Amino acid sequence: MVPTIRLLLLSMLLLPGLLLADQRRPAVNVDDLRAFADAWGYIKDNFVDDVDDRELLQAAIRGMLGELDEHSAWLSPESLAGVEEQSSGRYGGIGIRVMLGDGVLEVIEAMQDSPAERAGLRRGDRIVAIDQRRLDAGNVSTASEWLRGEPGTEVELLVDRNDKLEPVALALERAIIARSSVDLDWPRPRLPRLTIHQFQQNTPGEVDQRFEEIREVMGRTGEQPAGLILDLRNNPGGMMYAAVSVADRFLSEQLVVFTQGREGNEPRHYHSNPGEQMPGLPMVVLINQRSASASEILAGALQDPERALVIGEPSFGKGSIQTIWPLRNGGGIRLTTAHYYTPGGRRIQAGGIAPDRVVSDQRDGDGDPVVDEAIHLFDHADRLYRPRQLAKDG
């Protein structure tokens, strides 16, 4: 037995819980561990190419996690650093938001004044290769990490476009991307829209800043806002605590979300504090099929107590918590540890959030049918309404 395997096997045997019987599942025994060591030895001795021990061990960890569910994964040191950058909102990259497609990365947005915008990337573009590496079902889930890197370095993209017969080759220089997660615009006078792109550490603070901007605008007119549109479309989620904190701005002493982990563990409940930022302000929340995770938590938290009317398309249905643990070699693991439930007890995983009113998010030209429907609802509602009744009467 090679020394690496002997050490690995000894370490596994010393884990006190590994060989203990479980009433629900068969225990791992010494023959199982020897089988693992045998497989390792066969790979090391007979695989067509030389295999690095570290890479093989990482592959074993990836295999374990990959068999659990689609969200648990091994994180390389680079990937772990990328997760930390993503939560802070600052990273070296090209400044795009993407979603996973069928072996491609589909561009949702090229951020303003970013390398992506300057290169002409636009919504609907499909990235099919990065630095001459073709994307496929096996690597697309981690391919967005290839877009990141040191500012000043170059990344080459191959992009499919609907109006081009051949893929378009683009070369972009990475830069520091300071990503704002919350935008404010005014689809109508007295009707502001907050668009939350992702839930980061600074998202609650950005929401507070946008509230101050709303107060300043309305203060100049001496009027009150007629309502608020909260746009969570294309929001893939992010930090659960940021979503709970944003919900706290709109709910007073109410349950926001609860989580349930392994059978037998007590659920964890997350409540809002007393008081609201804009009490009584009518709200409409916009979601679509790309609204996921933390954005579904916020939509459900506002929908269940009828604090807001939710319109658009059924959401994605990603309602599981991934906890990240650093490992001693600089990498880490992302492991699903619990599921989210709305205040009314609805499980978000797979089912998602069903809107009170279904409105297609398919756009024709410059129009936005979901925003148009939200404006229509505000135009035909008095200031005090019950959202579910509004959905029926509309």
ABEGO torsion letter per residue (X at the ends): XBAAAAAAAAAAAABAAAABBBAABBBBBAAAAAAAAAAAAAAAAABABBBBAAAAAAAAAAAAAAAABAABBBBBAAAAAAAAAAAAGBBBBAGBBBBBBBGBBBBABBBBGBAAAAAGBBBGBBBABBGGBBBBAAAAAAAAAAABEBBGBBBBBBBBBAABABBBBBBBBBBBBBBBABBBBBABBGBBBBBBABBBAAAAAAAAAAAAAAAAAAAAAGBBBAEBBBBABGBAEEBAAAAAAAAAAABBGBBABBBBBBBGBBBBBBBBBBEBABBGBBBBBBBBAABBEAAAAAAAAAAAAGABBBBEBBBAGBABBBBBBBBAAGBBBBBBABBBBBAAGBBABGAEBBBABBBBABBBEABBAAAAAAAAAAAABBABBBAAAAAAAX
